[in-house]
Amino acid sequence: MARRKRITKPLETIWECPDDLWDNVIGPVLDALDPPKITGRKRIDPRQALNGIIYQLRSGCQWNHLPRDFGDDASIHRTFQRWIAKGVLLEICCTEVELSPLSRNRNVTHCRSAYTGQNG
């Protein structure tokens, strides 16, 4: 007897960071890895920067063609580069993998070591 084909509902496209994801995952990661500077010019709003980064990665548009709703395109790109250099985006992705319901049922490789090439 043939198996029935599983019907799955596609996930909605994410264009902005949801509140629960920001509060439970991204906010704490940013506080730990990229705290605000004490001196100097204030940084842009990190949540708006993340939304601009998500928009750019999803749409594929050039950084200088980001909608003005996200803020200054150069500041968003600079924030993106800083987060890459500090490992913020990697930590967010790895934390999401660890919190995923699938990771409880399957043997998930250690995310950080897989991306950084470290054993552990």
Chimera marker file (.cmm) of the C-alpha trace (Angstrom):
<marker_set name="trace">
<marker id="1" x="0.000" y="0.000" z="0.000" r="1" g="1" b="0" radius="0.5"/>
<marker id="2" x="1.387" y="3.402" z="-0.973" r="1" g="1" b="0" radius="0.5"/>
<marker id="3" x="1.972" y="6.091" z="1.590" r="1" g="1" b="0" radius="0.5"/>
<marker id="4" x="-0.190" y="9.156" z="1.532" r="1" g="1" b="0" radius="0.5"/>
<marker id="5" x="1.572" y="12.313" z="0.575" r="1" g="1" b="0" radius="0.5"/>
<marker id="6" x="1.979" y="14.640" z="3.524" r="1" g="1" b="0" radius="0.5"/>
<marker id="7" x="0.407" y="18.021" z="2.970" r="1" g="1" b="0" radius="0.5"/>
<marker id="8" x="2.279" y="20.836" z="4.657" r="1" g="1" b="0" radius="0.5"/>
<marker id="9" x="1.265" y="24.428" z="4.903" r="1" g="1" b="0" radius="0.5"/>
<marker id="10" x="4.076" y="26.755" z="3.831" r="1" g="1" b="0" radius="0.5"/>
<marker id="11" x="5.335" y="29.186" z="6.433" r="1" g="1" b="0" radius="0.5"/>
<marker id="12" x="4.496" y="32.840" z="6.050" r="1" g="1" b="0" radius="0.5"/>
<marker id="13" x="7.225" y="35.072" z="4.721" r="1" g="1" b="0" radius="0.5"/>
<marker id="14" x="8.953" y="36.943" z="7.518" r="1" g="1" b="0" radius="0.5"/>
<marker id="15" x="9.704" y="40.581" z="6.685" r="1" g="1" b="0" radius="0.5"/>
<marker id="16" x="10.049" y="41.880" z="10.247" r="1" g="1" b="0" radius="0.5"/>
<marker id="17" x="11.258" y="40.404" z="13.510" r="1" g="1" b="0" radius="0.5"/>
<marker id="18" x="8.340" y="39.193" z="15.682" r="1" g="1" b="0" radius="0.5"/>
<marker id="19" x="8.071" y="40.490" z="19.258" r="1" g="1" b="0" radius="0.5"/>
<marker id="20" x="8.515" y="37.105" z="20.966" r="1" g="1" b="0" radius="0.5"/>
<marker id="21" x="11.647" y="36.320" z="18.934" r="1" g="1" b="0" radius="0.5"/>
<marker id="22" x="13.107" y="39.717" z="19.796" r="1" g="1" b="0" radius="0.5"/>
<marker id="23" x="12.316" y="39.437" z="23.516" r="1" g="1" b="0" radius="0.5"/>
<marker id="24" x="13.429" y="35.822" z="24.005" r="1" g="1" b="0" radius="0.5"/>
<marker id="25" x="16.350" y="35.380" z="21.618" r="1" g="1" b="0" radius="0.5"/>
<marker id="26" x="17.688" y="38.415" z="19.792" r="1" g="1" b="0" radius="0.5"/>
<marker id="27" x="17.569" y="40.966" z="22.609" r="1" g="1" b="0" radius="0.5"/>
<marker id="28" x="19.607" y="38.837" z="25.029" r="1" g="1" b="0" radius="0.5"/>
<marker id="29" x="22.136" y="37.919" z="22.308" r="1" g="1" b="0" radius="0.5"/>
<marker id="30" x="22.611" y="41.586" z="21.405" r="1" g="1" b="0" radius="0.5"/>
<marker id="31" x="22.987" y="42.550" z="25.071" r="1" g="1" b="0" radius="0.5"/>
<marker id="32" x="25.720" y="39.938" z="25.479" r="1" g="1" b="0" radius="0.5"/>
<marker id="33" x="27.655" y="40.310" z="22.212" r="1" g="1" b="0" radius="0.5"/>
<marker id="34" x="27.046" y="43.898" z="21.093" r="1" g="1" b="0" radius="0.5"/>
<marker id="35" x="26.214" y="46.104" z="24.094" r="1" g="1" b="0" radius="0.5"/>
<marker id="36" x="25.746" y="49.833" z="23.463" r="1" g="1" b="0" radius="0.5"/>
<marker id="37" x="28.865" y="51.967" z="23.710" r="1" g="1" b="0" radius="0.5"/>
<marker id="38" x="29.211" y="54.261" z="26.694" r="1" g="1" b="0" radius="0.5"/>
<marker id="39" x="30.806" y="57.100" z="24.744" r="1" g="1" b="0" radius="0.5"/>
<marker id="40" x="30.428" y="58.420" z="21.227" r="1" g="1" b="0" radius="0.5"/>
<marker id="41" x="27.504" y="58.792" z="18.892" r="1" g="1" b="0" radius="0.5"/>
<marker id="42" x="24.367" y="56.792" z="19.655" r="1" g="1" b="0" radius="0.5"/>
<marker id="43" x="23.752" y="53.772" z="17.457" r="1" g="1" b="0" radius="0.5"/>
<marker id="44" x="20.633" y="53.287" z="15.402" r="1" g="1" b="0" radius="0.5"/>
<marker id="45" x="17.746" y="51.249" z="16.778" r="1" g="1" b="0" radius="0.5"/>
<marker id="46" x="18.910" y="47.618" z="16.552" r="1" g="1" b="0" radius="0.5"/>
<marker id="47" x="15.420" y="46.302" z="15.871" r="1" g="1" b="0" radius="0.5"/>
<marker id="48" x="14.934" y="48.630" z="12.901" r="1" g="1" b="0" radius="0.5"/>
<marker id="49" x="18.411" y="47.651" z="11.707" r="1" g="1" b="0" radius="0.5"/>
<marker id="50" x="17.493" y="43.960" z="11.914" r="1" g="1" b="0" radius="0.5"/>
<marker id="51" x="14.266" y="44.587" z="10.007" r="1" g="1" b="0" radius="0.5"/>
<marker id="52" x="16.269" y="46.408" z="7.324" r="1" g="1" b="0" radius="0.5"/>
<marker id="53" x="18.745" y="43.521" z="7.155" r="1" g="1" b="0" radius="0.5"/>
<marker id="54" x="15.902" y="41.009" z="6.825" r="1" g="1" b="0" radius="0.5"/>
<marker id="55" x="14.348" y="43.118" z="4.072" r="1" g="1" b="0" radius="0.5"/>
<marker id="56" x="17.629" y="43.342" z="2.163" r="1" g="1" b="0" radius="0.5"/>
<marker id="57" x="18.370" y="39.630" z="2.451" r="1" g="1" b="0" radius="0.5"/>
<marker id="58" x="14.838" y="38.612" z="1.456" r="1" g="1" b="0" radius="0.5"/>
<marker id="59" x="14.423" y="41.051" z="-1.426" r="1" g="1" b="0" radius="0.5"/>
<marker id="60" x="18.003" y="41.096" z="-2.698" r="1" g="1" b="0" radius="0.5"/>
<marker id="61" x="17.907" y="44.852" z="-3.210" r="1" g="1" b="0" radius="0.5"/>
<marker id="62" x="21.028" y="46.955" z="-2.956" r="1" g="1" b="0" radius="0.5"/>
<marker id="63" x="21.757" y="48.477" z="0.431" r="1" g="1" b="0" radius="0.5"/>
<marker id="64" x="21.290" y="51.996" z="-0.928" r="1" g="1" b="0" radius="0.5"/>
<marker id="65" x="17.803" y="51.081" z="-2.168" r="1" g="1" b="0" radius="0.5"/>
<marker id="66" x="16.397" y="50.098" z="1.223" r="1" g="1" b="0" radius="0.5"/>
<marker id="67" x="13.127" y="51.849" z="2.049" r="1" g="1" b="0" radius="0.5"/>
<marker id="68" x="13.584" y="54.894" z="4.294" r="1" g="1" b="0" radius="0.5"/>
<marker id="69" x="11.286" y="53.269" z="6.883" r="1" g="1" b="0" radius="0.5"/>
<marker id="70" x="14.273" y="51.265" z="8.137" r="1" g="1" b="0" radius="0.5"/>
<marker id="71" x="16.578" y="54.240" z="8.570" r="1" g="1" b="0" radius="0.5"/>
<marker id="72" x="19.840" y="55.215" z="6.941" r="1" g="1" b="0" radius="0.5"/>
<marker id="73" x="21.079" y="52.533" z="4.551" r="1" g="1" b="0" radius="0.5"/>
<marker id="74" x="24.752" y="53.077" z="5.414" r="1" g="1" b="0" radius="0.5"/>
<marker id="75" x="24.026" y="52.699" z="9.143" r="1" g="1" b="0" radius="0.5"/>
<marker id="76" x="22.097" y="49.472" z="8.546" r="1" g="1" b="0" radius="0.5"/>
<marker id="77" x="24.924" y="48.079" z="6.414" r="1" g="1" b="0" radius="0.5"/>
<marker id="78" x="27.500" y="49.099" z="9.029" r="1" g="1" b="0" radius="0.5"/>
<marker id="79" x="25.420" y="47.381" z="11.724" r="1" g="1" b="0" radius="0.5"/>
<marker id="80" x="25.205" y="44.251" z="9.546" r="1" g="1" b="0" radius="0.5"/>
<marker id="81" x="28.990" y="44.199" z="9.104" r="1" g="1" b="0" radius="0.5"/>
<marker id="82" x="29.569" y="44.742" z="12.850" r="1" g="1" b="0" radius="0.5"/>
<marker id="83" x="27.184" y="41.894" z="13.748" r="1" g="1" b="0" radius="0.5"/>
<marker id="84" x="28.910" y="39.551" z="11.294" r="1" g="1" b="0" radius="0.5"/>
<marker id="85" x="32.329" y="40.424" z="12.719" r="1" g="1" b="0" radius="0.5"/>
<marker id="86" x="31.158" y="39.937" z="16.331" r="1" g="1" b="0" radius="0.5"/>
<marker id="87" x="29.285" y="36.702" z="15.576" r="1" g="1" b="0" radius="0.5"/>
<marker id="88" x="25.894" y="38.107" z="16.549" r="1" g="1" b="0" radius="0.5"/>
<marker id="89" x="23.992" y="36.686" z="13.562" r="1" g="1" b="0" radius="0.5"/>
<marker id="90" x="25.674" y="33.286" z="13.969" r="1" g="1" b="0" radius="0.5"/>
<marker id="91" x="24.710" y="33.197" z="17.651" r="1" g="1" b="0" radius="0.5"/>
<marker id="92" x="21.093" y="34.129" z="16.821" r="1" g="1" b="0" radius="0.5"/>
<marker id="93" x="20.880" y="31.332" z="14.232" r="1" g="1" b="0" radius="0.5"/>
<marker id="94" x="22.451" y="28.776" z="16.557" r="1" g="1" b="0" radius="0.5"/>
<marker id="95" x="20.165" y="29.754" z="19.427" r="1" g="1" b="0" radius="0.5"/>
<marker id="96" x="17.156" y="29.340" z="17.140" r="1" g="1" b="0" radius="0.5"/>
<marker id="97" x="18.358" y="25.869" z="16.121" r="1" g="1" b="0" radius="0.5"/>
<marker id="98" x="18.785" y="24.862" z="19.758" r="1" g="1" b="0" radius="0.5"/>
<marker id="99" x="15.308" y="26.139" z="20.675" r="1" g="1" b="0" radius="0.5"/>
<marker id="100" x="13.661" y="24.472" z="17.692" r="1" g="1" b="0" radius="0.5"/>
<marker id="101" x="11.204" y="21.653" z="18.449" r="1" g="1" b="0" radius="0.5"/>
<marker id="102" x="13.059" y="19.546" z="15.870" r="1" g="1" b="0" radius="0.5"/>
<marker id="103" x="16.264" y="19.680" z="17.921" r="1" g="1" b="0" radius="0.5"/>
<marker id="104" x="14.526" y="17.902" z="20.792" r="1" g="1" b="0" radius="0.5"/>
<marker id="105" x="13.618" y="14.927" z="18.593" r="1" g="1" b="0" radius="0.5"/>
<marker id="106" x="16.749" y="14.645" z="16.468" r="1" g="1" b="0" radius="0.5"/>
<marker id="107" x="20.473" y="14.610" z="16.947" r="1" g="1" b="0" radius="0.5"/>
<marker id="108" x="21.380" y="18.187" z="15.959" r="1" g="1" b="0" radius="0.5"/>
<marker id="109" x="25.026" y="18.933" z="15.282" r="1" g="1" b="0" radius="0.5"/>
<marker id="110" x="26.531" y="21.638" z="17.432" r="1" g="1" b="0" radius="0.5"/>
<marker id="111" x="25.736" y="24.713" z="15.368" r="1" g="1" b="0" radius="0.5"/>
<marker id="112" x="28.595" y="26.937" z="16.456" r="1" g="1" b="0" radius="0.5"/>
<marker id="113" x="31.309" y="24.360" z="15.803" r="1" g="1" b="0" radius="0.5"/>
<marker id="114" x="29.808" y="23.475" z="12.423" r="1" g="1" b="0" radius="0.5"/>
<marker id="115" x="29.963" y="27.082" z="11.218" r="1" g="1" b="0" radius="0.5"/>
<marker id="116" x="33.257" y="28.065" z="12.777" r="1" g="1" b="0" radius="0.5"/>
<marker id="117" x="35.100" y="24.855" z="11.970" r="1" g="1" b="0" radius="0.5"/>
<marker id="118" x="35.859" y="24.120" z="15.634" r="1" g="1" b="0" radius="0.5"/>
<marker id="119" x="35.439" y="20.704" z="17.174" r="1" g="1" b="0" radius="0.5"/>
<marker id="120" x="33.389" y="20.524" z="20.286" r="1" g="1" b="0" radius="0.5"/>
<link id1="1" id2="2" r="1" g="1" b="0" radius="0.2"/>
<link id1="2" id2="3" r="1" g="1" b="0" radius="0.2"/>
<link id1="3" id2="4" r="1" g="1" b="0" radius="0.2"/>
<link id1="4" id2="5" r="1" g="1" b="0" radius="0.2"/>
<link id1="5" id2="6" r="1" g="1" b="0" radius="0.2"/>
<link id1="6" id2="7" r="1" g="1" b="0" radius="0.2"/>
<link id1="7" id2="8" r="1" g="1" b="0" radius="0.2"/>
<link id1="8" id2="9" r="1" g="1" b="0" radius="0.2"/>
<link id1="9" id2="10" r="1" g="1" b="0" radius="0.2"/>
<link id1="10" id2="11" r="1" g="1" b="0" radius="0.2"/>
<link id1="11" id2="12" r="1" g="1" b="0" radius="0.2"/>
<link id1="12" id2="13" r="1" g="1" b="0" radius="0.2"/>
<link id1="13" id2="14" r="1" g="1" b="0" radius="0.2"/>
<link id1="14" id2="15" r="1" g="1" b="0" radius="0.2"/>
<link id1="15" id2="16" r="1" g="1" b="0" radius="0.2"/>
<link id1="16" id2="17" r="1" g="1" b="0" radius="0.2"/>
<link id1="17" id2="18" r="1" g="1" b="0" radius="0.2"/>
<link id1="18" id2="19" r="1" g="1" b="0" radius="0.2"/>
<link id1="19" id2="20" r="1" g="1" b="0" radius="0.2"/>
<link id1="20" id2="21" r="1" g="1" b="0" radius="0.2"/>
<link id1="21" id2="22" r="1" g="1" b="0" radius="0.2"/>
<link id1="22" id2="23" r="1" g="1" b="0" radius="0.2"/>
<link id1="23" id2="24" r="1" g="1" b="0" radius="0.2"/>
<link id1="24" id2="25" r="1" g="1" b="0" radius="0.2"/>
<link id1="25" id2="26" r="1" g="1" b="0" radius="0.2"/>
<link id1="26" id2="27" r="1" g="1" b="0" radius="0.2"/>
<link id1="27" id2="28" r="1" g="1" b="0" radius="0.2"/>
<link id1="28" id2="29" r="1" g="1" b="0" radius="0.2"/>
<link id1="29" id2="30" r="1" g="1" b="0" radius="0.2"/>
<link id1="30" id2="31" r="1" g="1" b="0" radius="0.2"/>
<link id1="31" id2="32" r="1" g="1" b="0" radius="0.2"/>
<link id1="32" id2="33" r="1" g="1" b="0" radius="0.2"/>
<link id1="33" id2="34" r="1" g="1" b="0" radius="0.2"/>
<link id1="34" id2="35" r="1" g="1" b="0" radius="0.2"/>
<link id1="35" id2="36" r="1" g="1" b="0" radius="0.2"/>
<link id1="36" id2="37" r="1" g="1" b="0" radius="0.2"/>
<link id1="37" id2="38" r="1" g="1" b="0" radius="0.2"/>
<link id1="38" id2="39" r="1" g="1" b="0" radius="0.2"/>
<link id1="39" id2="40" r="1" g="1" b="0" radius="0.2"/>
<link id1="40" id2="41" r="1" g="1" b="0" radius="0.2"/>
<link id1="41" id2="42" r="1" g="1" b="0" radius="0.2"/>
<link id1="42" id2="43" r="1" g="1" b="0" radius="0.2"/>
<link id1="43" id2="44" r="1" g="1" b="0" radius="0.2"/>
<link id1="44" id2="45" r="1" g="1" b="0" radius="0.2"/>
<link id1="45" id2="46" r="1" g="1" b="0" radius="0.2"/>
<link id1="46" id2="47" r="1" g="1" b="0" radius="0.2"/>
<link id1="47" id2="48" r="1" g="1" b="0" radius="0.2"/>
<link id1="48" id2="49" r="1" g="1" b="0" radius="0.2"/>
<link id1="49" id2="50" r="1" g="1" b="0" radius="0.2"/>
<link id1="50" id2="51" r="1" g="1" b="0" radius="0.2"/>
<link id1="51" id2="52" r="1" g="1" b="0" radius="0.2"/>
<link id1="52" id2="53" r="1" g="1" b="0" radius="0.2"/>
<link id1="53" id2="54" r="1" g="1" b="0" radius="0.2"/>
<link id1="54" id2="55" r="1" g="1" b="0" radius="0.2"/>
<link id1="55" id2="56" r="1" g="1" b="0" radius="0.2"/>
<link id1="56" id2="57" r="1" g="1" b="0" radius="0.2"/>
<link id1="57" id2="58" r="1" g="1" b="0" radius="0.2"/>
<link id1="58" id2="59" r="1" g="1" b="0" radius="0.2"/>
<link id1="59" id2="60" r="1" g="1" b="0" radius="0.2"/>
<link id1="60" id2="61" r="1" g="1" b="0" radius="0.2"/>
<link id1="61" id2="62" r="1" g="1" b="0" radius="0.2"/>
<link id1="62" id2="63" r="1" g="1" b="0" radius="0.2"/>
<link id1="63" id2="64" r="1" g="1" b="0" radius="0.2"/>
<link id1="64" id2="65" r="1" g="1" b="0" radius="0.2"/>
<link id1="65" id2="66" r="1" g="1" b="0" radius="0.2"/>
<link id1="66" id2="67" r="1" g="1" b="0" radius="0.2"/>
<link id1="67" id2="68" r="1" g="1" b="0" radius="0.2"/>
<link id1="68" id2="69" r="1" g="1" b="0" radius="0.2"/>
<link id1="69" id2="70" r="1" g="1" b="0" radius="0.2"/>
<link id1="70" id2="71" r="1" g="1" b="0" radius="0.2"/>
<link id1="71" id2="72" r="1" g="1" b="0" radius="0.2"/>
<link id1="72" id2="73" r="1" g="1" b="0" radius="0.2"/>
<link id1="73" id2="74" r="1" g="1" b="0" radius="0.2"/>
<link id1="74" id2="75" r="1" g="1" b="0" radius="0.2"/>
<link id1="75" id2="76" r="1" g="1" b="0" radius="0.2"/>
<link id1="76" id2="77" r="1" g="1" b="0" radius="0.2"/>
<link id1="77" id2="78" r="1" g="1" b="0" radius="0.2"/>
<link id1="78" id2="79" r="1" g="1" b="0" radius="0.2"/>
<link id1="79" id2="80" r="1" g="1" b="0" radius="0.2"/>
<link id1="80" id2="81" r="1" g="1" b="0" radius="0.2"/>
<link id1="81" id2="82" r="1" g="1" b="0" radius="0.2"/>
<link id1="82" id2="83" r="1" g="1" b="0" radius="0.2"/>
<link id1="83" id2="84" r="1" g="1" b="0" radius="0.2"/>
<link id1="84" id2="85" r="1" g="1" b="0" radius="0.2"/>
<link id1="85" id2="86" r="1" g="1" b="0" radius="0.2"/>
<link id1="86" id2="87" r="1" g="1" b="0" radius="0.2"/>
<link id1="87" id2="88" r="1" g="1" b="0" radius="0.2"/>
<link id1="88" id2="89" r="1" g="1" b="0" radius="0.2"/>
<link id1="89" id2="90" r="1" g="1" b="0" radius="0.2"/>
<link id1="90" id2="91" r="1" g="1" b="0" radius="0.2"/>
<link id1="91" id2="92" r="1" g="1" b="0" radius="0.2"/>
<link id1="92" id2="93" r="1" g="1" b="0" radius="0.2"/>
<link id1="93" id2="94" r="1" g="1" b="0" radius="0.2"/>
<link id1="94" id2="95" r="1" g="1" b="0" radius="0.2"/>
<link id1="95" id2="96" r="1" g="1" b="0" radius="0.2"/>
<link id1="96" id2="97" r="1" g="1" b="0" radius="0.2"/>
<link id1="97" id2="98" r="1" g="1" b="0" radius="0.2"/>
<link id1="98" id2="99" r="1" g="1" b="0" radius="0.2"/>
<link id1="99" id2="100" r="1" g="1" b="0" radius="0.2"/>
<link id1="100" id2="101" r="1" g="1" b="0" radius="0.2"/>
<link id1="101" id2="102" r="1" g="1" b="0" radius="0.2"/>
<link id1="102" id2="103" r="1" g="1" b="0" radius="0.2"/>
<link id1="103" id2="104" r="1" g="1" b="0" radius="0.2"/>
<link id1="104" id2="105" r="1" g="1" b="0" radius="0.2"/>
<link id1="105" id2="106" r="1" g="1" b="0" radius="0.2"/>
<link id1="106" id2="107" r="1" g="1" b="0" radius="0.2"/>
<link id1="107" id2="108" r="1" g="1" b="0" radius="0.2"/>
<link id1="108" id2="109" r="1" g="1" b="0" radius="0.2"/>
<link id1="109" id2="110" r="1" g="1" b="0" radius="0.2"/>
<link id1="110" id2="111" r="1" g="1" b="0" radius="0.2"/>
<link id1="111" id2="112" r="1" g="1" b="0" radius="0.2"/>
<link id1="112" id2="113" r="1" g="1" b="0" radius="0.2"/>
<link id1="113" id2="114" r="1" g="1" b="0" radius="0.2"/>
<link id1="114" id2="115" r="1" g="1" b="0" radius="0.2"/>
<link id1="115" id2="116" r="1" g="1" b="0" radius="0.2"/>
<link id1="116" id2="117" r="1" g="1" b="0" radius="0.2"/>
<link id1="117" id2="118" r="1" g="1" b="0" radius="0.2"/>
<link id1="118" id2="119" r="1" g="1" b="0" radius="0.2"/>
<link id1="119" id2="120" r="1" g="1" b="0" radius="0.2"/>
</marker_set>
